Amino acid sequence: MLTLFYKPTCPFCHRVLGEAEDMGITMNLKDVSVDTVALDELMEKGGKKMVPYLADDERGVSMYESADIIAYLAEHYKGDTSSIDKTCESCQ
C-alpha cells in the first residue's frame, strides 16, 4: 500500500499528487495538518514533520522530497495500479 503524508497547503505535496494523478496512481492520503494520529505516525516513520513523505509498505521503501517521490512512482507504479490500495483517508 502506498501512503502519502501531506498538507493541503504544501506546493510540493500538490506536485506529487498531480503527478501521481497523471500516472493513474491512487494512494492512501494522510493529512498531517488535521490528523494528529497521522502526524504521530509520520514522526514515528520518518522522524521529521516534513511533507511530502511517501511510505510504500509493499516494498519497504519510504522517502521525503517531492522529486524523489515522483521518480520512484514513475519507476515502480506508472500505469500499474494493480497493487495499490484504492482507498483514501483523510511542508513543515
N, C-alpha and C positions, 0 to 999 in steps of 0.2 A: 504494500500500500504506500502510495506517495502522500506525504503530508507537507503542506506549506504553511509555515508560521508567518504571519504578515500583519501589517497595519494598513487600513484603508487609505491613510493619508501619505503613505510612503510611495514616492515615484518609482523607486527600484522594485518594489513589490508589484506595482501596476505593470511594469515592464515584463516581469516574469509571468504574471497572469495573462497578459496579452499574447506573449509568445507561446505559452502553453495552449491557449485557446486556438491560436493559429495552427498549432501542430495537432490539434484534436485530442489533447491530453486533459483529463479531468483529475483533480487532486482533492484530497480532504483538506479543507481550509480551516485554519485556526487563527482567529483574530485576537492577538495578544493585547490589543488596546482595550477590550471589553471583557475578556475571559481570563480571570486570574488563574484558573487551573491551567489554561494553555500557556500563560506566561511562566508559571512554575515549571511546566513540562519543558518549555524552551530552555529555561535556565539549567534544568537537570541534564538535558541532552547536549546543549551546546556551550553552556557556561557564560553566555552573554545575552543581553536583552536585544541584540541587534537582529533586524529582519531585512530582507527575507532570509528564511532558513528552511532548507529542504531536508526532509528525512525520508529516505527510501528504505522501508523496513524489509522488503524482499531481498534487496541486495546488500543490506547492512551499510549503506552509504548515507552520510549527512554532510551538509555544507552550507556555508554562508556565501555571499557575493552573487549578485544577480547574473552577471555574465557567465560565471562558472555553472550556476544552476541551469541556465538556458542551454549552454553547451552540453551539459550532462543529459538533459531531457531530450535534446535533438539526437544525441548519440544512442541513447538506450530506449527511448519511448516514442519517437516521432512516428506517427502512422500505425503504431501498435498499442492499442489501449486495452488489449485483452486481459492483462494482469493488473490493471489499475482499478482501484476502488472507485465506484461511480457515485458515492455519497459525498455530501458536502456539509461540514459543520461550520456551525459558527465557531520605521527607522528609529531606531533608538531615539 
